[in-house]
Amino acid sequence: MAELWKSLPSWVRNIVVPILLLVIAWKVLWTVVGVIAGIVGFAINVLVLVGIAAVVVILLKKAAKN
């Protein structure tokens, strides 16, 4: 691996490789952010659904008493 690295021209080692690594890191970062946002969005949807179900159950119990 070291031989491959040393065989690259200096402009590739000093310019192309850091830019490529930066782009890859950026993509990975936004993938992680997207996954976390998806999980949070799903959790919010579940909480809203549970809240609506609880309200329906409470209203049905009140209607059954009357």
Rosetta blueprint (number, residue, H / E / L):
1 M L
2 A H
3 E H
4 L H
5 W H
6 K H
7 S H
8 L L
9 P L
10 S H
11 W H
12 V H
13 R H
14 N H
15 I H
16 V H
17 V H
18 P H
19 I H
20 L H
21 L H
22 L H
23 V H
24 I H
25 A H
26 W H
27 K H
28 V H
29 L H
30 W H
31 T H
32 V H
33 V H
34 G H
35 V H
36 I H
37 A H
38 G H
39 I H
40 V H
41 G H
42 F H
43 A H
44 I H
45 N H
46 V H
47 L H
48 V H
49 L H
50 V H
51 G H
52 I H
53 A H
54 A H
55 V H
56 V H
57 V H
58 I H
59 L H
60 L H
61 K H
62 K H
63 A H
64 A H
65 K H
66 N L
